[in-house]
Amino acid sequence: MRWLALAFIALIVALQYPMWLGKGGWLQVREFDRNLTAQKEANAKLKLRNDALDADVRDLKTGFEAIEERARSELGMVKQDEVFFQLQQRPEQGREEPPPAAARSSGGTTSLPIRPASRPAEKR
C-alpha cells in the first residue's frame, strides 16, 4: 500500500512538471505575458510618435503656414516687406519671467520680424 501511494505521488509529480516548469508551462507563460505588456507600451509610444510625424507631413504638404514657420525658425528667413530686428537682452537680477519661447533664440537675443506701417501721404 505504501508503494502504491509513492507511485501515485511520483505519477502526479511527473504529470505536473511540464505544466509548471516545462516548455509552455506556467512560468514561461508569465514571462511571455510580461514581454507582451512591455511591447504594447513601446508600440503605443511609437504610434503616438508616428501620428505626430504623419500630421507634420500632412501639414507641410497642404499648408503654407507650417512651411513659413519652419523657414522663419530654422532658416531665419524674413518676408519681403518685413524689417528684422534682433534685440540684445541685459541679464536682470530677480527677473522671474523669461521672454516667450517663440521670440527667444540662442545667445540671449530676441528676434522679432516687424512689418513697417504704411506712411501717411505727404502734403505738398
KEMAR-131381 format. One record per residue: residue number from 1; residue in one letter; x, y, z of N, C-alpha, C, O in turn. Coordinates in steps of 0.02 Angstrom, whole numbers, plus 50000, padded with zeros to 5 digits. Atoms other than C-alpha are relative to their C-alpha. Example, Ala and Ser with C-alpha at 12.3 -4.5 7.8 and 13.67 -1.06 7.14 Angstrom:
! residues 2
(node 1 A (50045 49941 50000) (50615 49775 50390) (50045 50060 50000) (50097 50059 50033)) (node 2 S (49958 49941 49997) (50684 49947 50357) (49961 50055 50037) (49986 50110 50045)) 
This chain:
! residues 124
(node 1 M (50041 49941 50000) (50000 50000 50000) (50043 50063 50000) (50027 50112 49967)) (node 2 R (49956 49943 49997) (50141 50117 50040) (50034 50013 49933) (50043 50070 49912)) (node 3 W (49969 49993 50066) (50224 50083 49872) (49950 50029 49950) (49969 50067 49905)) (node 4 L (50052 49975 50045) (50061 50118 49784) (49991 50076 50008) (49985 50112 49959)) (node 5 A (50006 49928 49986) (50047 50290 49868) (50059 50037 49972) (50051 50091 49942)) (node 6 L (49940 49967 50027) (50226 50333 49821) (49999 50000 49924) (50021 50047 49892)) (node 7 A (50006 50003 50072) (50193 50278 49643) (49952 50053 49974) (49965 50086 49924)) (node 8 F (50048 49948 50020) (50039 50390 49632) (50030 50070 50008) (50019 50113 49965)) (node 9 I (49968 49935 49989) (50137 50538 49704) (50051 50014 49944) (50053 50069 49918)) (node 10 A (49951 49992 50053) (50277 50509 49578) (49965 50013 49933) (49989 50053 49893)) (node 11 L (50038 49989 50062) (50148 50499 49437) (49972 50070 49997) (49974 50102 49945)) (node 12 I (50028 49932 49997) (50065 50662 49493) (50055 50052 49987) (50045 50100 49950)) (node 13 V (49944 49954 50010) (50234 50750 49502) (50022 49998 49927) (50037 50050 49898)) (node 14 A (49979 50007 50070) (50280 50683 49330) (49951 50034 49953) (49971 50062 49901)) (node 15 L (50050 49967 50042) (50116 50748 49258) (49999 50076 50011) (49984 50114 49964)) (node 16 Q (50002 49929 49985) (50128 50918 49345) (50062 50037 49977) (50058 50098 49965)) (node 17 Y (49938 49967 50017) (50309 50956 49300) (49996 50040 49934) (50015 50099 49934)) (node 18 P (50003 49960 50062) (50277 51007 49118) (49953 50060 50006) (49965 50112 49975)) (node 19 M (50047 49945 49993) (50130 51115 49170) (50032 50059 50037) (50017 50117 50020)) (node 20 W (49971 49947 49960) (50233 51216 49295) (50068 50023 49973) (50081 50083 49970)) (node 21 L (49931 49982 50017) (50413 51211 49233) (50020 49983 49929) (50074 50006 49908)) (node 22 G (49981 50022 50068) (50414 51136 49058) (49988 50053 49948) (49968 50109 49963)) (node 23 K (50011 49955 50056) (50403 51214 48887) (49925 50015 49995) (49884 49969 49992)) (node 24 G (50070 49981 50002) (50241 51313 48878) (49967 49996 50068) (49905 49997 50073)) (node 25 G (50027 50006 49933) (50221 51298 49066) (49980 50069 50028) (49986 50120 49995)) (node 26 W (50026 49941 49967) (50152 51424 49189) (50053 50055 50006) (50037 50114 49994)) (node 27 L (49947 49950 49992) (50319 51514 49220) (50017 50032 49932) (50029 50093 49929)) (node 28 Q (49984 49973 50066) (50354 51534 49034) (49943 50044 49974) (49955 50095 49942)) (node 29 V (50058 49960 50021) (50178 51598 49001) (50001 50068 50036) (49985 50119 50006)) (node 30 R (49996 49938 49962) (50200 51728 49139) (50054 50046 49972) (50044 50106 49967)) (node 31 E (49945 49960 50030) (50365 51786 49063) (49978 50028 49932) (49991 50087 49917)) (node 32 F (50025 49975 50064) (50284 51799 48890) (49949 50055 50010) (49946 50103 49971)) (node 33 D (50050 49949 49986) (50142 51900 48966) (50034 50066 50019) (50012 50119 49997)) (node 34 R (49963 49939 49983) (50267 52024 49041) (50030 50031 49937) (50027 50092 49928)) (node 35 N (49971 49974 50062) (50356 52039 48874) (49947 50031 49955) (49959 50082 49923)) (node 36 L (50054 49974 50040) (50190 52066 48786) (49978 50069 50025) (49966 50114 49985)) (node 37 T (50020 49936 49972) (50142 52207 48905) (50052 50053 49985) (50033 50109 49966)) (node 38 A (49948 49951 50015) (50310 52293 48882) (49999 50018 49926) (50009 50077 49909)) (node 39 Q (50002 49986 50072) (50296 52277 48692) (49940 50044 49982) (49945 50087 49938)) (node 40 K (50059 49959 50013) (50120 52350 48693) (50012 50073 50020) (49991 50118 49985)) (node 41 E (49984 49932 49979) (50182 52502 48791) (50047 50033 49950) (50038 50092 49933)) (node 42 A (49953 49972 50049) (50327 52527 48670) (49963 50016 49934) (49976 50067 49903)) (node 43 N (50038 49988 50061) (50207 52511 48522) (49955 50062 50007) (49948 50100 49959)) (node 44 A (50043 49941 49989) (50090 52641 48598) (50041 50064 49995) (50017 50113 49965)) (node 45 K (49958 49941 50004) (50233 52765 48617) (50020 50014 49927) (50020 50071 49904)) (node 46 L (49980 49992 50070) (50291 52734 48439) (49941 50022 49956) (49950 50059 49908)) (node 47 K (50059 49980 50038) (50113 52753 48374) (49987 50075 50009) (49970 50110 49961)) (node 48 L (50008 49928 49989) (50100 52925 48456) (50051 50040 49960) (50035 50091 49930)) (node 49 R (49947 49967 50038) (50266 52974 48378) (49985 49999 49925) (49993 50050 49891)) (node 50 N (50017 50006 50071) (50211 52910 48207) (49942 50045 49981) (49942 50076 49928)) (node 51 D (50058 49956 50013) (50045 53003 48219) (50022 50073 49997) (49998 50111 49955)) (node 52 A (49976 49931 50001) (50136 53165 48260) (50039 50014 49936) (50031 50067 49906)) (node 53 L (49962 49991 50062) (50255 53141 48114) (49954 50001 49939) (49965 50040 49892)) (node 54 D (50048 50001 50055) (50110 53099 47999) (49962 50066 49994) (49952 50092 49939)) (node 55 A (50034 49935 50000) (50018 53257 48050) (50046 50055 49975) (50025 50100 49939)) (node 56 D (49951 49950 50022) (50176 53359 48022) (50010 49995 49924) (50013 50047 49890)) (node 57 V (49992 50009 50072) (50199 53285 47848) (49939 50025 49962) (49946 50059 49911)) (node 58 R (50061 49977 50033) (50017 53316 47801) (49996 50076 50001) (49976 50107 49952)) (node 59 D (50003 49927 49994) (50030 53495 47865) (50050 50032 49952) (50035 50083 49921)) (node 60 L (49950 49972 50046) (50189 53526 47764) (49979 49992 49928) (49995 50034 49886)) (node 61 K (50022 50011 50069) (50110 53454 47607) (49943 50047 49981) (49939 50068 49923)) (node 62 T (50060 49962 50019) (49949 53554 47616) (50000 50072 50024) (49970 50115 49992)) (node 63 G (50005 49933 49972) (49977 53709 47723) (50064 50040 49991) (50119 50014 49999)) (node 64 F (49942 49956 50009) (50090 53857 47689) (50023 50029 50067) (50079 50052 50073)) (node 65 E (49981 49973 49935) (50088 53912 47872) (50057 49961 50031) (50102 49990 50061)) (node 66 A (49947 50041 49971) (50195 53766 47927) (50066 50010 49964) (50119 50011 49996)) (node 67 I (49939 49988 50038) (50319 53794 47787) (50030 50068 50018) (50090 50074 50028)) (node 68 E (49977 49934 49981) (50329 53979 47830) (50030 50000 50070) (50081 50031 50083)) (node 69 E (49975 50004 49932) (50352 53940 48014) (50069 49967 50003) (50113 49990 50038)) (node 70 R (49935 50034 50001) (50495 53819 47979) (50053 50045 49967) (50110 50047 49990)) (node 71 A (49952 49956 50033) (50578 53942 47860) (50022 50056 50046) (50080 50075 50047)) (node 72 R (49983 49947 49953) (50571 54078 47993) (50043 49974 50057) (50095 50003 50074)) (node 73 S (49966 50023 49940) (50628 53974 48141) (50066 49964 49985) (50115 49975 50019)) (node 74 E (49940 50040 50012) (50755 53856 48062) (50048 50033 49951) (50109 50024 49958)) (node 75 L (49956 49970 50051) (50822 53957 47915) (50009 50074 50009) (50051 50105 49976)) (node 76 G (49994 49928 49987) (50799 54134 47983) (49975 50043 49943) (49999 50099 49934)) (node 77 M (50025 49962 50057) (50702 54191 47830) (49949 50052 50023) (49916 50044 50074)) (node 78 V (50045 49945 49985) (50601 54352 47829) (49961 50015 49936) (49987 50007 49881)) (node 79 K (50040 49983 50058) (50459 54406 47714) (50029 50063 49966) (50071 50098 49994)) (node 80 Q (49972 49947 50041) (50493 54535 47579) (49990 50070 50032) (50035 50111 50030)) (node 81 D (50015 49932 49974) (50410 54686 47665) (50011 50004 50075) (49984 50048 50108)) (node 82 E (49988 49999 49928) (50472 54647 47840) (50070 50027 50015) (50116 50020 49976)) (node 83 V (49935 49978 49975) (50611 54726 47939) (50015 49956 50060) (49972 49947 50103)) (node 84 F (49982 50047 49948) (50704 54608 48055) (50043 50036 50052) (50095 50063 50036)) (node 85 F (49963 49970 49945) (50761 54674 48224) (50023 49944 50046) (49985 49898 50061)) (node 86 Q (49974 50048 49951) (50871 54575 48341) (50022 50040 50061) (50068 50080 50057)) (node 87 L (49988 49961 49940) (50871 54642 48518) (50042 49961 50050) (50030 49902 50061)) (node 88 Q (49959 50031 49948) (51004 54605 48648) (49964 50011 50067) (49937 50064 50079)) (node 89 Q (50031 49994 49934) (50938 54571 48822) (50055 50006 50052) (50104 49969 50051)) (node 90 R (49953 49994 49944) (51030 54628 48976) (49979 49950 50053) (49920 49942 50067)) (node 91 P (50019 50045 49946) (51039 54500 49115) (49976 50040 50060) (50012 50082 50088)) (node 92 E (50030 49965 49943) (50923 54563 49251) (49997 49954 50060) (49979 49896 50054)) (node 93 Q (50004 50040 49939) (50933 54504 49428) (49930 50005 50028) (49898 50057 50027)) (node 94 G (50067 50002 49971) (50772 54450 49510) (49945 49994 49949) (49886 49997 49966)) (node 95 R (50050 50007 50052) (50684 54428 49345) (49971 49930 50003) (50008 49880 50002)) (node 96 E (50033 50065 49993) (50557 54288 49358) (49972 49974 49935) (49970 49914 49924)) (node 97 E (50033 50021 50061) (50475 54286 49187) (50048 50004 49941) (50071 50058 49924)) (node 98 P (49958 49997 50060) (50581 54236 49036) (49959 50024 49941) (49897 50021 49944)) (node 99 P (50039 49980 50059) (50533 54303 48864) (49964 49941 49970) (49983 49884 49983)) (node 100 P (50037 50056 50030) (50409 54199 48763) (50046 49956 49960) (50094 49980 49930)) (node 101 A (49957 50049 50034) (50483 54042 48688) (50003 50012 49926) (50055 49999 49895)) (node 102 A (50000 49989 50072) (50434 54091 48511) (50048 50056 49980) (50073 50055 49924)) (node 103 A (49958 49943 50017) (50536 54252 48519) (50072 49990 50023) (50116 50029 50004)) (node 104 R (49933 50012 49974) (50688 54178 48607) (50044 49966 49949) (50021 49925 49910)) (node 105 S (49952 50036 50040) (50844 54124 48517) (50063 49991 50042) (50065 50015 50099)) (node 106 S (49940 50013 49961) (51016 54069 48572) (50041 50064 50009) (50035 50110 49969)) (node 107 G (49955 49944 49989) (51142 54190 48645) (49968 50059 50035) (49997 50113 50035)) (node 108 G (50031 49946 49963) (51020 54295 48747) (49972 50054 49956) (49967 50111 49979)) (node 109 T (50029 49950 50044) (50945 54384 48598) (49928 49983 49985) (49907 49925 49990)) (node 110 T (50070 50010 50019) (50765 54407 48546) (49993 50023 49928) (50014 50077 49910)) (node 111 S (50009 49984 50071) (50719 54404 48362) (49926 50008 49986) (49886 49963 49999)) (node 112 L (50070 49987 50015) (50557 54483 48305) (49995 50030 49930) (50024 50082 49917)) (node 113 P (50012 49968 50065) (50503 54513 48125) (49944 50052 50007) (49893 50039 50039)) (node 114 I (50049 49947 49992) (50409 54677 48111) (49984 50027 49930) (50030 50040 49891)) (node 115 R (50021 49970 50063) (50308 54742 47963) (49996 50075 50009) (49964 50099 50057)) (node 116 P (50003 49927 49992) (50331 54928 47936) (49930 50025 49984) (49895 49999 49940)) (node 117 A (50066 49970 50011) (50175 55033 47946) (50004 50044 49938) (50056 50073 49922)) (node 118 S (50001 49957 50060) (50122 55125 47789) (50004 50073 50022) (49975 50092 50073)) (node 119 R (49991 49930 49983) (50170 55308 47789) (49940 50040 49974) (49914 50025 49920)) (node 120 P (50056 49959 50026) (50034 55440 47775) (50024 50042 49941) (50084 50057 49934)) (node 121 A (49983 49961 50060) (50029 55537 47613) (50024 50070 50020) (49995 50102 50064)) (node 122 E (49972 49935 49984) (50135 55694 47617) (49961 50056 49966) (49938 50049 49909)) (node 123 K (50034 49942 50029) (50055 55864 47590) (50052 50043 49962) (50108 50051 49986)) (node 124 R (49954 49959 50039) (50134 55975 47456) (49977 50070 49998) (50010 50113 49968)) 
